[in-house]
Amino acid sequence: MSIPGTDELQLLHEQICQAVGDVKRIQILYALHEQPRHVSALAELLEMPQPTVSRHLTVLRERALVIADRQGPAVVYRLADPRLIDVLNLMRQLLRDTLERRATALP
């Protein structure tokens, strides 16, 4: 495997890494992986103010990580690609393994 170029990695960082660089946005992604939801349902589930959820959804929508489907006057959000959750789960497993290695390496 070759080393990715700087331009590609910069784009990855700007489009994906920064979008998932906030805990609240990651929680929103997991909630949408469970099922599509309205902003108010997300706010209630995650115990966040609705304007906060809306701001985070805007970032995720701009990066094409979530899709907004208009259903009459309401908007339902859904995860654009379930592979994102696979990546997040892999990162969580990597974190657990890293923390375990650190704990066993300490004297």
C-alpha positions in Angstrom: 0.0 0.0 0.0 1.3 3.4 -0.9 1.4 6.4 1.4 -1.6 8.7 0.6 -0.8 12.1 -0.8 -1.0 15.3 1.2 -4.0 16.6 -0.8 -6.0 13.5 -0.2 -5.2 13.4 3.5 -6.0 17.1 3.8 -9.4 16.5 2.2 -10.0 13.5 4.5 -9.2 15.6 7.5 -11.4 18.5 6.4 -14.4 16.5 5.3 -14.5 13.5 7.7 -12.1 13.9 10.6 -13.3 17.4 11.5 -16.9 16.4 11.2 -16.5 13.5 13.6 -14.2 15.5 15.8 -17.0 16.4 18.2 -18.5 14.0 20.8 -22.0 15.3 20.2 -21.8 14.7 16.5 -20.6 11.1 17.0 -23.6 10.5 19.3 -25.9 11.9 16.6 -24.3 9.5 14.1 -24.9 6.5 16.4 -28.5 7.6 17.0 -29.1 7.9 13.3 -27.6 4.5 12.7 -30.2 3.0 15.0 -33.0 4.7 12.9 -33.8 7.9 11.0 -35.0 10.7 13.3 -36.4 14.2 13.5 -34.3 16.9 15.2 -36.6 17.0 18.2 -36.3 13.2 18.6 -32.5 13.5 18.5 -32.5 16.3 21.0 -34.7 14.4 23.4 -32.8 11.1 23.0 -29.4 12.8 23.5 -30.6 15.3 26.1 -29.3 18.2 24.0 -31.0 21.5 23.2 -32.6 21.4 19.8 -30.6 24.3 18.4 -27.4 22.5 19.3 -28.5 19.3 17.5 -29.5 21.4 14.5 -26.0 23.1 14.3 -24.3 19.7 14.5 -26.7 18.3 11.9 -25.7 21.2 9.6 -22.1 20.2 9.8 -22.8 16.6 9.2 -25.1 17.4 6.3 -22.6 19.8 4.7 -20.0 16.9 4.8 -22.6 14.5 3.3 -22.5 12.2 6.3 -26.2 12.5 7.0 -29.1 13.0 4.6 -32.1 15.2 5.3 -35.4 13.8 3.9 -38.3 16.3 3.8 -41.6 14.7 4.8 -44.1 17.4 4.5 -43.2 20.2 6.9 -40.8 17.9 8.9 -37.3 16.8 8.1 -36.0 13.4 8.9 -32.3 12.8 9.1 -30.6 9.5 8.3 -27.1 8.2 8.1 -25.7 8.5 4.6 -23.4 5.5 4.8 -23.4 2.8 7.5 -19.7 2.2 7.0 -19.1 5.3 9.0 -20.3 3.4 12.1 -18.0 0.5 11.2 -15.1 3.0 11.2 -16.1 4.5 14.5 -16.5 1.1 16.0 -13.1 0.1 14.8 -11.6 3.3 16.3 -13.3 2.5 19.6 -11.8 -0.9 19.6 -8.4 0.5 18.8 -8.9 2.9 21.7 -9.7 0.0 24.1 -6.7 -2.0 22.9 -4.4 1.0 23.2 -5.6 1.8 26.7 -5.1 -1.8 27.7 -1.6 -1.9 26.3 -0.8 1.3 28.2 -2.2 -0.1 31.4 -0.2 -3.3 31.2 3.0 -1.4 30.2 3.0 0.8 33.3 5.2 -0.4 36.2 
